[in-house]
């Protein structure tokens, strides 16, 4: 069974930094496309950043230059380094795993990030 566990959320002041981690199990991690999504109160879930098995990345315009997605295939773990945090970054952050050719999609349970002004 494929499982994802996110850690690293918390409360931080505006301008601060946090690093989120997403540990995967039960899957060949290196072939997975991984992504971070977030959902703020009253809003739809949105893509934050995505990284392919080969390490190609894409970041949403709203976080470009502040957030960086990365992965360590040897540790089956994906990361999101978040710098220069803003109150509007407050949300539950979810990690997502996909293997398109297997029609496999798995979501983590989410971790809350709160940025105070």
MODA-V162871 format. One record per residue. N is the residue number from 1. RES is the residue in three letters. D_CENTER is the distance of its C-alpha to the mean C-alpha in Angstrom with 2 decimals. Layout:
<<N	RES	D_CENTER> <N	RES	D_CENTER>>
//
This chain:
<<1	UNK	20.36> <2	UNK	16.73> <3	UNK	14.54> <4	UNK	10.95> <5	UNK	10.81> <6	UNK	8.23> <7	UNK	10.03> <8	UNK	10.50> <9	UNK	10.68> <10	UNK	14.12> <11	UNK	16.65> <12	UNK	17.13> <13	UNK	19.69> <14	UNK	19.26> <15	UNK	19.10> <16	UNK	17.42> <17	UNK	14.39> <18	UNK	11.73> <19	UNK	9.54> <20	UNK	6.80> <21	UNK	7.36> <22	UNK	7.05> <23	UNK	10.66> <24	UNK	12.24> <25	UNK	15.94> <26	UNK	18.65> <27	UNK	17.63> <28	UNK	18.37> <29	UNK	14.94> <30	UNK	16.22> <31	UNK	17.01> <32	UNK	13.72> <33	UNK	11.67> <34	UNK	7.96> <35	UNK	5.44> <36	UNK	2.72> <37	UNK	5.78> <38	UNK	7.89> <39	UNK	11.49> <40	UNK	14.08> <41	UNK	17.47> <42	UNK	19.66> <43	UNK	17.32> <44	UNK	15.78> <45	UNK	12.18> <46	UNK	10.98> <47	UNK	8.86> <48	UNK	7.03> <49	UNK	6.83> <50	UNK	7.88> <51	UNK	9.68> <52	UNK	12.81> <53	UNK	14.60> <54	UNK	16.77> <55	UNK	14.28> <56	UNK	14.69> <57	UNK	12.03> <58	UNK	11.93> <59	UNK	10.68> <60	UNK	11.84> <61	UNK	15.12> <62	UNK	14.30> <63	UNK	11.97> <64	UNK	13.89> <65	UNK	15.49> <66	UNK	13.58> <67	UNK	9.95> <68	UNK	9.55> <69	UNK	7.24> <70	UNK	9.30> <71	UNK	10.36> <72	UNK	13.48> <73	UNK	15.15> <74	UNK	17.89> <75	UNK	15.75> <76	UNK	13.70> <77	UNK	10.57> <78	UNK	7.38> <79	UNK	6.52> <80	UNK	5.49> <81	UNK	9.05> <82	UNK	10.00> <83	UNK	13.74> <84	UNK	16.40> <85	UNK	14.70> <86	UNK	16.63> <87	UNK	17.62> <88	UNK	16.24> <89	UNK	12.64> <90	UNK	13.51> <91	UNK	11.62> <92	UNK	10.06> <93	UNK	6.28> <94	UNK	5.75> <95	UNK	4.55> <96	UNK	7.39> <97	UNK	10.03> <98	UNK	13.00> <99	UNK	16.37> <100	UNK	18.29> <101	UNK	21.68> <102	UNK	21.48> <103	UNK	20.26> <104	UNK	17.57> <105	UNK	14.49> <106	UNK	12.78> <107	UNK	10.39> <108	UNK	9.48> <109	UNK	11.46> <110	UNK	9.13> <111	UNK	9.46> <112	UNK	11.50> <113	UNK	11.40> <114	UNK	14.92> <115	UNK	16.35> <116	UNK	20.14> <117	UNK	22.53>>
//
